Amino acid sequence: DIKKTYSISELAKEFDVTTRSVRFYEDQGLLHPTRRGQTRIFSSKDRVRLKLILRGKRMGFSLAETKELFDLWDETLSGNEKQLLLMLDTLARKRAQLEQQKNDIAQAEMEM
């Protein structure tokens, strides 16, 4: 549901991270909750972004790379060719790094 909102503790629990981590991603400009008094109210968009941040982290993306992709996406409502090309280039570089790591692991296992 696009209108659903989440508290910081709901997101932290769902994605198995600390509330401090969620606040850190907000401080880095990756998440943009609204506020009701002192309470942060996260949108469905923030939830998806948190999922992408954590997936990117597992894949070896830096927060700066993730922020760059988010910033490009935010420049337009529907995205554009410049963003798509940057994202494809970034993903290709990351894929090459992961392939190299996979090959290095396979080589190490053969040498054991």
Salt bridges, closest charged atoms under 4 A:
GLU14 OE2 - ARG47 NH2 2.48
GLU26 OE2 - ARG35 NH2 3.41
GLU26 OE1 - ARG40 NE 2.46
GLU65 OE2 - ARG93 NH1 3.93
GLU65 OE1 - LYS94 NZ 3.66
ASP71 OD2 - LYS67 NZ 3.07
ASP74 OD1 - LYS45 NZ 3.66
ASP74 OD1 - ARG49 NH2 2.44
GLU75 OE1 - LYS82 NZ 3.91
ASP89 OD2 - ARG93 NE 3.33
